[in-house]
Amino acid sequence: MTGRTPTGAGPWPYAVWALTRAWLLACVFQVVTVAGPDVTVDVSVIYRGWYETLLTGTYPLDDVTWQYPPGAALAILSPALLPFLEYAAAFFVLVLVCDAVVLGLLLYAARRPGMRAAGAWVWVVGVPLLGPTVYARYDLMVTAVAVAALLAGVRRPRALGALAAFGALLKGWPALLLTGVRKGRPTRAAWTSAALGAAGLAVAFALWMPGAFAFLSFQRDRGTEVESLGALVFHVARHMGWEGRVELRYGSLEFLGPHVETVSALALGLAALALGWLLLWRLRARTFAARTPAEAAFTAVLLFTVTSRVISPQYVVWLAGLAAVCLLFRETAMTAPAVLVVVSAGVTLLEFPIGFGQVVASDAWGVALLFVRNGLLVAAALTAARRLWRSTVPPRPRARETGAREGQPSRAAR
């Protein structure tokens, strides 16, 4: 006996990871061509343009496509770490490094008692199913921070809070990692660390360059993006004579026309309901296990993804990372939602970039892909919410047996 906890993984996760990531690199370096629009343009043109602006000492104040918290500047500027490479090439290499770090963290965590390698497999398989888009956005970098936060938080709530704050300053959603921290001292430690970290970083970014929080007004004016759940209403309505159109606004293709504002408002209302449910769950939850922070974060991000006015393909990598952490735990209740997320990743590749032209045109194939992808995410969100509730919230006490119900003396009173 070596005293080491076997993971059951062997060399296979590394081998499959290497093969699939070689394919992703071949795609983004355009050695292999994937049908649909060129997803690398966001890096070589948009990110590169922001990079040049940031180097002048200011955030992109006049660019409404800049809709990210101030910490995003670190991701955009990161290719400067590899000055011997062209900007886009350096960016792809750095994303690959973050991808490898996540795999290493998951496999290392799988060696702990009560853990397994299933989570690493979710990451190995789920990421390439999204296709080249996953390497042509900075979301994988943010996901790496989130995975590190949840794994550190198993034993160190303060580390979870600090990393969640850093992730939130990169792209907002990692703030939800704090949802499921055990009540009492761990919550105080994690939330205090997060609050102090976020405040300190926010001040630092504001002092670093002007325009750190200009993104807030750009986000406020977003509409209903063509891949969102609410957009399905207009995809169907176009076949029934709806007089609307699709336009490029705020960096994404959105619907414009009658009733769009109503659907956007409904999406915000659903997001508010999701927040209300999470608050209720937090108040009612009593059973907190080591896996609960990961499961709560996974559920929260699912809920806010499906209710968002925008569901971009790269959002699914957030879910893949959180699902991977959940499935590290042998007793997890999130196996079914995680599988649904992995399947949705494959459908997302068919929808974008391969079938994006059909989606924008509201063709039958494009609409069908959206129905399937969004339906899988909704099913995953509802299933995760139900399982999180059942595993943490105690059932209400039942009424006493028949004697008490009928006014008869109970057995104890006889």
Steps between C-alpha positions, in 0.01 A plus 500: 500500500630844407247704695404682181138529399456349152309712253423231244619744234839373388658668197178520299381848604839643400499316167146601406563854617812525284323369190191718536700813581724441200181507294385824665837662431485381139160668472596836648826507303285418196684184408158335520195693381167482682189607314340830589645840589864536597489500882861616532410850375398594854861448609690626198282810448284585803729386781801637316327837465421509871860400571629800308257731682590360842869554428425874466390504867122502474213256468307495169265783605348553156455134406157364596623146436717531813252355750731339752608580856835679533694183575437385144784733403742249653377228264514729199850616589627151588651427155766755590647222715606331174650790301671262258158392364242690298206617715243238397753214515609606849138517613425148375809363672404663830148357479655158440713546813190588705325194357791280610500661846131414545566138404790485744291647782218255439724195486691612809174550690380158385771344721330619818283259701142495377596644161524346154624575148153535343526877534821508298328302225218756484764765433700289255190419292280805552744772394584371148130436432462879491744517210748779424285769666620383840860598416400825328346664809645576843222313683715190551747714695218615729379142539849397611480756782155369597616138509801595713272694736259213557778245551686727742176575681454138607753569776564875486188722480710816497680381187163430339386854581815664370503304175125551449553876536781492246288293262206739540726789400590299190146416389235536766356150531765354740333706775242219501765263636422642844139379489549163667769558760417328829312728739677643802873558521581377144246743354635790702855415396420457131267796464724735696800395292296551182371841605843627599661351191238642263516845662878508486517381141224737388686797647826380346346468154326838531831664591691305236315635199196723437174337389523187712123484550375645171390149405198525732310737272577284196367186672183680609400569140534142376200346322393145416785316327409250227625195693323571828196323637279804440617522139315177422178702518613719211654218298157337495317833459699579184324209332167653600555844352673675789646827372836502668863466402843394620773759547852507640480696827743512793716234341228238443212437262175606665134509405342841446132562447158472663487339846878452530514731800220300663686171459821660628311624805357152555853358490605746769191398700594134474853584614348677801293188575814288476669731748199476730509120485871499584441728798217276621719193457778668695261577786348151509813290441627312802722219368830626361750244375843555345338481156224755573691817394573347159146371455346831605731695269420266210128540563521878536698548179261270314200701620650833403622366166159379385328820616758728339420721202821364347614136484828508314666165415794568731265515799481121485869474596410658836247224553744230388755617756247510784354165398850353503555612860161357603577159351827477689292415808382139515177596679404781262137547403594680177583212267191537282527882463871464421426250224237735357756783495757284320243402237398865463864584425492274195171651381646847555780423252236406242316824574811719507702530292387219268131588473508865599383620160185290534449628854520865393263432212259309729514200268339181624836329565642795690186542712494126572861513622417793727196321641711194578798691646291736710266219599794298630621797705153564643465132589843507663411813699169363628649160582795657682272730700277211605792280602676780687183571696434134583858438614525802729153607616335276762142388421218658692384289797196289421183503709478233767344165427133425468425532869603863516328573164165365624528643848567153643770455761836413359673174589723684745197631688327163535 
